[in-house]
Amino acid sequence: MSDENPNGWNEYSKLVLKELETLASNIDGLQVEIHALRTEITKLQSNESKIDEIKDWKDKVNEVSSPTQMKEYIDKVDDLNAFKIKAIGGFASVQFIIVIVGFFLKFT
């Protein structure tokens, strides 16, 4: 009986050690995952603060002008740019015609 007890304990201790090693590796894996989750939480908190800053900025902008008003202003600026291009083109054309007429009048 003394032979059976040590052999049984030897096998049982190996089993216990193997289970402890498995648990230790699982704990290490969980620690890695916890670290990754903490990193992700930090990123999310950073993004949340940026979102809050953007919301505050949007509220301040909306106090000055609504999005509809901004759209109207943009349309007006586009119209003014188109008018400027047409005016410059027309002015350049008129100057060119005056130069040509002056050239013909001088030599005729």
DAKANOR-V938626 format. One record per residue. N is the residue number from 1. RES is the residue in one letter. OMEGA is omega in degrees with one decimal (NA if undefined). Layout:
n=N res=RES omega=OMEGA
n=N res=RES omega=OMEGA
//
This chain:
n=1 res=M omega=178.1
n=2 res=S omega=177.7
n=3 res=D omega=-177.6
n=4 res=E omega=-175.1
n=5 res=N omega=178.2
n=6 res=P omega=179.2
n=7 res=N omega=178.0
n=8 res=G omega=179.4
n=9 res=W omega=179.3
n=10 res=N omega=178.9
n=11 res=E omega=-179.5
n=12 res=Y omega=179.2
n=13 res=S omega=176.2
n=14 res=K omega=178.2
n=15 res=L omega=179.5
n=16 res=V omega=178.8
n=17 res=L omega=178.9
n=18 res=K omega=178.2
n=19 res=E omega=177.9
n=20 res=L omega=177.2
n=21 res=E omega=177.9
n=22 res=T omega=178.2
n=23 res=L omega=179.3
n=24 res=A omega=179.1
n=25 res=S omega=176.2
n=26 res=N omega=178.2
n=27 res=I omega=177.0
n=28 res=D omega=178.1
n=29 res=G omega=178.2
n=30 res=L omega=178.5
n=31 res=Q omega=176.8
n=32 res=V omega=179.6
n=33 res=E omega=177.7
n=34 res=I omega=177.7
n=35 res=H omega=178.8
n=36 res=A omega=178.5
n=37 res=L omega=177.4
n=38 res=R omega=177.5
n=39 res=T omega=179.0
n=40 res=E omega=178.7
n=41 res=I omega=177.7
n=42 res=T omega=178.0
n=43 res=K omega=179.6
n=44 res=L omega=178.0
n=45 res=Q omega=177.0
n=46 res=S omega=178.4
n=47 res=N omega=179.6
n=48 res=E omega=178.8
n=49 res=S omega=176.8
n=50 res=K omega=178.4
n=51 res=I omega=177.9
n=52 res=D omega=177.7
n=53 res=E omega=179.4
n=54 res=I omega=177.2
n=55 res=K omega=177.9
n=56 res=D omega=178.6
n=57 res=W omega=-179.9
n=58 res=K omega=178.7
n=59 res=D omega=178.5
n=60 res=K omega=178.7
n=61 res=V omega=180.0
n=62 res=N omega=175.4
n=63 res=E omega=-178.4
n=64 res=V omega=-175.7
n=65 res=S omega=179.3
n=66 res=S omega=178.2
n=67 res=P omega=178.1
n=68 res=T omega=178.0
n=69 res=Q omega=178.2
n=70 res=M omega=178.3
n=71 res=K omega=178.5
n=72 res=E omega=179.0
n=73 res=Y omega=179.1
n=74 res=I omega=178.1
n=75 res=D omega=178.8
n=76 res=K omega=178.5
n=77 res=V omega=177.3
n=78 res=D omega=177.6
n=79 res=D omega=179.0
n=80 res=L omega=177.0
n=81 res=N omega=177.9
n=82 res=A omega=178.4
n=83 res=F omega=179.6
n=84 res=K omega=179.7
n=85 res=I omega=178.8
n=86 res=K omega=-178.9
n=87 res=A omega=179.4
n=88 res=I omega=178.3
n=89 res=G omega=178.9
n=90 res=G omega=179.1
n=91 res=F omega=178.5
n=92 res=A omega=178.6
n=93 res=S omega=179.6
n=94 res=V omega=178.4
n=95 res=Q omega=179.3
n=96 res=F omega=179.4
n=97 res=I omega=179.7
n=98 res=I omega=179.0
n=99 res=V omega=-180.0
n=100 res=I omega=178.7
n=101 res=V omega=178.3
n=102 res=G omega=178.7
n=103 res=F omega=179.1
n=104 res=F omega=179.7
n=105 res=L omega=-178.9
n=106 res=K omega=-176.8
n=107 res=F omega=177.5
n=108 res=T omega=NA
//
